Amino acid sequence: MLGDIKPKEATAVINSLLGGVVPKIGVQHIAVGRTAEVNAFLTALEDVKNGHSMVKFWIGDFGSGKSFMMHLLNTVALKQKFVVANADFTPENRLYANDGKAVALYTAIMDNIAIQTRPEGGALAVLLEKWIEQAIAGAAQESGVALEVVRQPEHANVVRQHIARTINNITEVGAFDFGLVVTKYYEGYIRNDEQLRKNALRWLKGEYNTKTEARQDLGVREIIDDQNFYDMLKNFCKLFVSIGYSGFMINLDEAINLYKISTGAMREKNYEKILSIYNDCFQGKVAHLFFNFAGTREFLENERRGLFSYQALKTRLETNRFETAGVRDFAQPVLRLMPLSHTEIFVLLQHLKQIFDFNYKTNIPVDDNDIQLFMEEMFNKPGANEFLTPREVIRDFLNVLSILRQNPEMDKRKLISDIEITDERPVDALQNIEEI
């Protein structure tokens, strides 16, 4: 049942879930009950591979598995040779701002860029060097100079000119400065000038605060800021595709933080940015780009503060009127994540037991009957139907296994019966939505 799980993945799964967070790697080994959603996502990925772009909104209540779904999508997309990146909306990270909060989101995206050989992120430098190697090979072919010769510093100008032409072909807004910084990275790369490479990477990640500092370090006129960061994401998408990747997928979680923006005008500007991205993707203005947003029903449906408060988005995101609980439309932009059934949770706990034993090289004496007992205890507790989430079920189950591993003499059934559940929903989820 475990398939080809690696020790590193098993450790990541157990440690992360014990800590109450979604593991960055290995999530495919604990994916249950999401087959239809994943199949629809694979179809969408195929469209993006073929040059289209896509926006999806993954909507569900607290604890319904939105963050898990984002990480599962990553795993699937990486196998399809996509460059992927994850970032969370926070009070300091948003899509539109004039005080650095939008470029902060951009920096978070660039920090978390991942490829199949670097699934945990931090792959931007690897991708740049791969692109530069291709540029060097292209310059050699174009100039008729041997590859090992064109690498020498005295031929750097040939490569610079090739980089400039290539960047101009694959970028739109900000091509000059973008190309100049990539060239600076190339110079640092062939000279082993670590500081120059760091400065170039810092600019590309949006970490320069002033144009003066960037000009001193790199000789560029502009920096990546709140106004142009989205254009830079589109530039990077084209660069990644030119290397040979299928596309660029960006996952943005915790969208409830846009809903919570206190100023109506600023909240509307952020929704306007979502609309701009949506229109770009579905009107063919950008290629090979895939945005996923994850948020609660309030973020989507609230008529005063949610996306539905912005009429242009409401008309685009309303649910297919012919969809029912039994007849789903997974092709529409909004995908609602239904809670896992008890059967699906049972299968999930079976998988976790196997991963736990594999990770610790043990065999905890917990069988299917014990798992059934554990679930009955959890779901029959007072209040369970109201606020028990899969996150708490998983963590408590792993905690039981952890105690039994370290204290094999303990009575497992008493341990299970002593479990107490608590309401782990954030305070915001408990308040009347109109009072926030």
C-alpha positions as CSV (number, residue, x, y, z in Angstrom):
1,M,0.0,0.0,0.0
2,L,2.9,2.3,0.7
3,G,4.2,2.1,-2.9
4,D,7.6,3.7,-3.4
5,I,7.7,6.0,-0.4
6,K,11.2,7.2,0.5
7,P,12.5,7.5,4.0
8,K,12.8,11.3,3.7
9,E,9.2,11.5,2.6
10,A,8.0,9.3,5.5
11,T,9.8,11.4,8.0
12,A,8.4,14.6,6.5
13,V,4.9,13.3,6.6
14,I,5.0,12.1,10.2
15,N,6.9,15.1,11.6
16,S,4.7,17.6,9.8
17,L,1.4,16.1,10.7
18,L,2.4,15.7,14.3
19,G,3.1,19.4,14.2
20,G,-0.3,20.1,12.8
21,V,1.0,21.3,9.4
22,V,0.9,19.9,5.8
23,P,4.1,18.2,4.7
24,K,5.9,19.7,1.7
25,I,6.8,16.3,0.3
26,G,5.2,12.9,0.4
27,V,1.6,14.1,0.4
28,Q,0.7,11.7,-2.4
29,H,1.1,8.8,0.0
30,I,-1.8,10.0,2.2
31,A,-4.1,11.4,-0.5
32,V,-7.5,9.8,-0.2
33,G,-10.9,10.9,-1.5
34,R,-9.7,13.5,-4.0
35,T,-9.5,11.4,-7.1
36,A,-12.0,13.4,-9.1
37,E,-10.4,16.7,-8.2
38,V,-6.9,15.4,-9.1
39,N,-8.2,14.0,-12.4
40,A,-9.8,17.4,-13.3
41,F,-6.5,19.1,-12.3
42,L,-4.5,16.8,-14.6
43,T,-6.8,17.8,-17.5
44,A,-6.2,21.5,-16.6
45,L,-2.5,20.9,-16.5
46,E,-2.6,19.4,-19.9
47,D,-4.3,22.6,-21.2
48,V,-1.6,24.8,-19.6
49,K,1.1,22.6,-21.1
50,N,-0.4,23.3,-24.5
51,G,-0.1,27.0,-24.1
52,H,-3.3,28.0,-22.3
53,S,-3.4,29.5,-18.8
54,M,-5.7,28.7,-15.9
55,V,-7.1,30.1,-12.6
56,K,-8.7,27.8,-10.0
57,F,-10.3,28.6,-6.6
58,W,-10.2,25.8,-4.1
59,I,-12.9,26.6,-1.5
60,G,-13.6,24.8,1.7
61,D,-14.3,25.3,5.4
62,F,-11.5,25.4,8.0
63,G,-9.9,22.0,8.2
64,S,-11.4,20.7,4.9
65,G,-8.0,20.1,3.4
66,K,-7.3,23.2,1.3
67,S,-3.6,23.4,2.2
68,F,-3.2,19.7,1.8
69,M,-4.8,20.0,-1.7
70,M,-2.3,22.7,-2.6
71,H,0.6,20.5,-1.7
72,L,-0.9,17.6,-3.5
73,L,-1.3,19.7,-6.6
74,N,2.4,20.6,-6.3
75,T,3.4,17.0,-6.3
76,V,1.2,16.2,-9.4
77,A,2.5,19.3,-11.3
78,L,6.2,18.6,-10.5
79,K,5.8,15.2,-12.1
80,Q,4.4,16.9,-15.2
81,K,7.6,19.1,-15.3
82,F,6.0,22.3,-14.1
83,V,7.9,24.9,-12.0
84,V,5.7,25.4,-8.9
85,A,5.7,27.9,-6.1
86,N,3.6,28.3,-2.9
87,A,2.9,31.4,-0.8
88,D,0.4,32.4,1.8
89,F,-1.6,35.6,2.0
90,T,-0.9,37.3,5.4
91,P,-1.6,40.7,6.8
92,E,1.8,41.6,5.2
93,N,1.5,39.8,1.9
94,R,-1.2,40.7,-0.6
95,L,-1.7,41.2,-4.4
96,Y,-2.1,44.9,-4.4
97,A,-0.4,47.5,-2.1
98,N,1.6,50.7,-2.1
99,D,3.7,50.0,0.9
100,G,5.7,46.9,-0.1
101,K,3.1,44.2,0.9
102,A,2.6,43.1,-2.7
103,V,6.3,42.8,-3.5
104,A,6.5,40.9,-0.2
105,L,4.1,38.3,-1.7
106,Y,6.3,38.2,-4.8
107,T,9.4,37.5,-2.8
108,A,7.7,34.7,-0.9
109,I,6.7,33.2,-4.3
110,M,10.3,33.4,-5.6
111,D,11.7,32.0,-2.4
112,N,9.5,28.9,-2.7
113,I,10.1,28.1,-6.4
114,A,10.4,24.3,-6.7
115,I,11.2,21.8,-9.5
116,Q,11.1,18.0,-9.4
117,T,14.8,17.7,-8.2
118,R,14.2,20.5,-5.6
119,P,10.6,19.8,-4.4
120,E,11.1,21.7,-1.1
121,G,11.8,25.0,-2.8
122,G,14.8,27.3,-3.3
123,A,15.2,26.3,-6.9
124,L,15.4,29.8,-8.6
125,A,19.3,29.8,-8.8
126,V,19.2,26.2,-10.2
127,L,16.8,27.4,-12.9
128,L,18.8,30.5,-13.7
129,E,22.0,28.5,-14.1
130,K,20.2,26.0,-16.3
131,W,18.9,28.8,-18.5
132,I,22.4,30.4,-18.6
133,E,23.9,27.1,-19.7
134,Q,21.4,27.0,-22.6
135,A,22.3,30.6,-23.4
136,I,26.0,29.8,-23.5
137,A,25.3,26.8,-25.8
138,G,23.1,29.0,-28.0
139,A,25.8,31.7,-28.2
140,A,28.4,29.1,-29.2
141,Q,26.2,27.7,-32.0
142,E,25.2,31.2,-33.2
143,S,28.8,32.5,-33.3
144,G,30.4,29.3,-34.6
145,V,32.8,29.2,-31.6
146,A,33.4,26.0,-29.8
147,L,31.4,25.6,-26.5
148,E,34.5,25.3,-24.3
149,V,35.9,28.4,-25.9
150,V,32.8,30.6,-25.6
151,R,32.8,29.9,-21.9
152,Q,36.1,31.9,-21.5
153,P,35.8,35.5,-20.1
154,E,37.2,37.0,-23.4
155,H,34.1,35.7,-25.2
156,A,31.7,37.1,-22.5
157,N,30.4,39.8,-24.9
158,V,29.1,37.2,-27.3
159,V,27.1,35.5,-24.6
160,R,25.9,38.9,-23.2
161,Q,24.5,39.8,-26.7
162,H,22.8,36.4,-27.0
163,I,21.3,36.7,-23.5
164,A,20.0,40.2,-24.4
165,R,18.4,39.1,-27.6
166,T,16.8,36.0,-26.0
167,I,15.4,38.0,-23.0
168,N,13.9,40.6,-25.4
169,N,12.2,37.8,-27.2
170,I,10.7,36.2,-24.1
171,T,9.8,39.2,-22.0
172,E,7.5,42.1,-22.3
173,V,7.4,44.7,-19.5
174,G,10.8,45.5,-17.9
175,A,12.8,43.5,-20.4
176,F,15.9,45.7,-20.3
177,D,16.5,45.6,-16.6
178,F,15.4,42.0,-16.3
179,G,17.9,41.1,-19.1
180,L,20.6,43.2,-17.6
181,V,20.3,41.5,-14.2
182,V,20.3,38.0,-15.8
183,T,23.5,39.0,-17.6
184,K,25.0,40.1,-14.3
185,Y,24.1,36.7,-12.9
186,Y,25.8,35.1,-15.9
187,E,28.9,37.2,-15.2
188,G,29.0,36.2,-11.6
189,Y,28.5,32.6,-12.7
190,I,31.4,32.4,-15.1
191,R,33.7,34.4,-12.8
192,N,32.8,32.6,-9.6
193,D,31.8,36.0,-8.2
194,E,29.5,34.9,-5.5
195,Q,28.6,38.5,-4.4
196,L,27.5,39.5,-7.9
197,R,25.3,36.4,-8.2
198,K,23.8,37.1,-4.8
199,N,23.0,40.7,-5.8
200,A,21.4,39.6,-9.1
201,L,19.4,37.0,-7.3
202,R,18.4,39.6,-4.7
203,W,17.1,41.9,-7.4
204,L,15.2,39.0,-9.2
205,K,13.5,38.1,-5.9
206,G,12.3,41.7,-5.3
207,E,14.5,42.3,-2.3
208,Y,16.0,45.7,-3.2
209,N,14.1,48.5,-1.4
210,T,15.6,51.4,-3.3
211,K,16.6,52.1,-6.9
212,T,19.8,53.8,-5.7
213,E,21.1,50.7,-4.0
214,A,20.2,48.5,-7.0
215,R,22.0,51.0,-9.3
216,Q,25.1,50.9,-7.2
217,D,25.2,47.1,-7.1
218,L,24.0,46.2,-10.6
219,G,23.7,49.3,-12.7
220,V,20.0,48.9,-13.2
221,R,17.4,51.7,-13.4
222,E,14.4,50.0,-11.8
223,I,13.6,47.5,-9.1
224,I,10.7,45.0,-8.7
225,D,8.0,46.7,-6.7
226,D,4.3,46.6,-5.8
227,Q,3.4,47.8,-9.3
228,N,5.4,45.6,-11.6
229,F,5.8,42.3,-9.7
230,Y,3.0,40.5,-11.7
231,D,4.8,41.4,-14.9
232,M,7.9,39.8,-13.6
233,L,6.1,36.6,-12.7
234,K,4.9,36.5,-16.4
235,N,8.5,37.1,-17.5
236,F,9.7,34.2,-15.4
237,C,7.0,32.0,-16.7
238,K,8.3,32.6,-20.3
239,L,11.8,32.0,-19.1
240,F,10.9,28.7,-17.5
241,V,9.1,27.5,-20.6
242,S,12.0,28.5,-22.8
243,I,14.2,26.2,-20.7
244,G,11.8,23.3,-21.4
245,Y,9.4,23.3,-18.5
246,S,5.7,22.8,-19.1
247,G,4.7,26.0,-17.3
248,F,4.7,28.0,-14.1
249,M,2.1,27.1,-11.3
250,I,1.6,29.5,-8.4
251,N,-0.4,28.4,-5.3
252,L,-1.7,31.2,-3.1
253,D,-3.2,29.9,0.2
254,E,-4.9,31.6,3.2
255,A,-6.9,33.9,0.9
256,I,-9.1,34.7,3.9
257,N,-6.5,37.3,4.7
258,L,-7.6,39.4,1.7
259,Y,-11.2,39.2,3.0
260,K,-9.9,40.5,6.3
261,I,-8.4,43.7,4.9
262,S,-10.1,46.4,6.9
263,T,-10.2,49.1,4.2
264,G,-12.9,48.5,1.6
265,A,-11.0,50.4,-1.1
266,M,-7.8,48.4,-0.5
267,R,-9.7,45.1,-0.4
268,E,-11.4,46.0,-3.7
269,K,-8.0,46.8,-5.3
270,N,-6.8,43.3,-4.4
271,Y,-10.0,41.7,-5.9
272,E,-9.4,43.9,-9.0
273,K,-5.9,42.3,-9.2
274,I,-7.4,38.8,-9.0
275,L,-9.8,39.8,-11.8
276,S,-6.9,41.1,-13.9
277,I,-5.1,37.7,-13.4
278,Y,-8.3,35.8,-14.2
279,N,-8.9,37.8,-17.4
280,D,-5.3,37.5,-18.6
281,C,-5.4,33.7,-18.1
282,F,-8.8,33.0,-19.7
283,Q,-8.5,35.6,-22.5
284,G,-5.2,34.2,-23.7
285,K,-3.1,37.2,-22.8
286,V,-0.5,35.0,-21.1
287,A,0.6,31.4,-21.7
288,H,1.6,28.4,-19.6
289,L,0.6,30.1,-16.3
290,F,-1.5,28.5,-13.6
291,F,-2.8,30.2,-10.5
292,N,-4.5,28.4,-7.6
293,F,-6.2,30.3,-4.8
294,A,-7.3,28.6,-1.6
295,G,-9.9,30.1,0.7
296,T,-13.0,29.6,2.8
297,R,-16.6,30.0,1.7
298,E,-16.7,33.4,3.3
299,F,-13.8,34.6,1.2
300,L,-15.7,33.6,-1.9
301,E,-19.4,34.1,-1.1
302,N,-19.7,37.0,1.4
303,E,-21.5,39.8,-0.4
304,R,-20.0,42.5,1.7
305,R,-16.3,41.5,1.9
306,G,-15.7,38.4,-0.2
307,L,-15.0,38.0,-3.9
308,F,-18.8,38.1,-4.5
309,S,-18.7,41.7,-3.3
310,Y,-16.9,42.5,-6.5
311,Q,-19.6,42.1,-9.2
312,A,-17.2,41.3,-12.1
313,L,-15.8,38.4,-10.1
314,K,-19.2,37.2,-8.8
315,T,-20.5,36.8,-12.4
316,R,-17.4,34.7,-13.3
317,L,-17.2,32.5,-10.2
318,E,-20.8,31.6,-9.4
319,T,-21.4,27.9,-9.2
320,N,-22.8,26.0,-12.2
321,R,-26.5,26.1,-11.6
322,F,-26.9,22.5,-12.7
323,E,-24.3,21.2,-10.2
324,T,-25.6,19.2,-7.2
325,A,-23.9,17.3,-4.3
326,G,-24.0,14.2,-6.5
327,V,-23.3,15.7,-9.9
328,R,-20.2,17.8,-9.8
329,D,-18.6,20.1,-12.4
330,F,-14.9,20.0,-11.9
331,A,-14.2,22.1,-15.0
332,Q,-15.5,25.3,-13.5
333,P,-13.1,27.8,-11.9
334,V,-14.4,27.2,-8.4
335,L,-13.8,23.8,-6.9
336,R,-15.5,23.1,-3.5
337,L,-13.7,20.7,-1.3
338,M,-16.2,18.4,0.4
339,P,-15.3,16.9,3.8
340,L,-13.8,13.4,3.8
341,S,-16.2,10.6,4.5
342,H,-15.6,8.3,7.5
343,T,-14.6,5.6,5.1
344,E,-12.0,7.8,3.5
345,I,-10.6,8.9,6.9
346,F,-10.4,5.2,7.9
347,V,-8.3,4.5,4.8
348,L,-6.2,7.6,5.6
349,L,-5.4,6.3,9.1
350,Q,-4.5,2.9,7.7
351,H,-1.9,4.7,5.4
352,L,-0.6,6.7,8.3
353,K,-0.1,3.6,10.4
354,Q,2.0,2.1,7.7
355,I,4.1,5.2,7.1
356,F,4.6,5.6,10.9
357,D,5.9,2.0,11.2
358,F,8.1,2.5,8.1
359,N,9.5,5.7,9.5
360,Y,10.4,4.3,12.9
361,K,11.1,0.7,11.7
362,T,8.6,-0.7,14.1
363,N,5.2,-2.4,14.1
364,I,2.9,-0.8,16.6
365,P,0.1,-3.3,17.6
366,V,-2.7,-1.2,16.2
367,D,-5.0,-3.0,13.8
368,D,-8.1,-2.1,11.8
369,N,-10.3,-2.8,14.8
370,D,-8.3,-0.4,16.9
371,I,-8.6,2.2,14.1
372,Q,-12.3,1.7,14.1
373,L,-12.4,2.1,17.9
374,F,-10.3,5.3,17.7
375,M,-12.7,6.8,15.1
376,E,-15.8,5.9,17.1
377,E,-14.3,7.6,20.2
378,M,-13.4,10.7,18.2
379,F,-16.6,11.1,16.2
380,N,-18.9,10.3,19.1
381,K,-17.5,12.9,21.4
382,P,-19.7,15.9,22.3
383,G,-19.3,18.6,19.7
384,A,-17.4,16.4,17.2
385,N,-19.9,17.0,14.4
386,E,-19.6,20.7,14.8
387,F,-15.9,21.3,14.9
388,L,-13.8,18.1,14.6
389,T,-11.4,18.4,11.7
390,P,-9.3,15.8,9.8
391,R,-6.2,17.7,11.1
392,E,-7.1,17.0,14.7
393,V,-8.1,13.3,14.0
394,I,-4.7,12.8,12.2
395,R,-2.7,14.4,14.9
396,D,-4.4,12.6,17.7
397,F,-4.0,9.3,15.9
398,L,-0.3,9.9,15.4
399,N,0.0,11.0,19.0
400,V,-1.5,7.6,20.1
401,L,1.0,5.8,17.9
402,S,3.9,7.9,19.2
403,I,2.9,7.1,22.9
404,L,2.6,3.4,22.1
405,R,5.9,3.3,20.4
406,Q,7.7,4.8,23.4
407,N,5.6,3.1,26.0
408,P,4.6,-0.4,24.7
409,E,3.3,-1.5,28.0
410,M,0.4,1.0,27.9
411,D,-3.2,-0.1,27.4
412,K,-4.0,1.2,23.9
413,R,-7.7,1.0,24.4
414,K,-7.6,3.1,27.5
415,L,-5.3,5.5,25.8
416,I,-7.8,5.9,22.9
417,S,-10.8,6.2,25.2
418,D,-9.1,9.0,27.2
419,I,-8.8,11.3,24.1
420,E,-10.5,14.7,24.4
421,I,-11.2,16.9,21.4
422,T,-11.0,20.7,21.3
423,D,-12.2,23.3,18.9
424,E,-9.2,24.2,16.9
425,R,-10.9,26.6,14.5
426,P,-9.4,30.1,14.5
427,V,-11.3,32.8,16.4
428,D,-12.3,34.4,13.1
429,A,-14.1,31.3,12.0
430,L,-16.2,31.4,15.2
431,Q,-17.4,35.0,14.9
432,N,-20.5,36.1,13.0
433,I,-19.1,36.8,9.6
434,E,-20.9,40.1,9.4
435,E,-19.2,41.4,12.6
436,I,-15.6,41.0,11.3
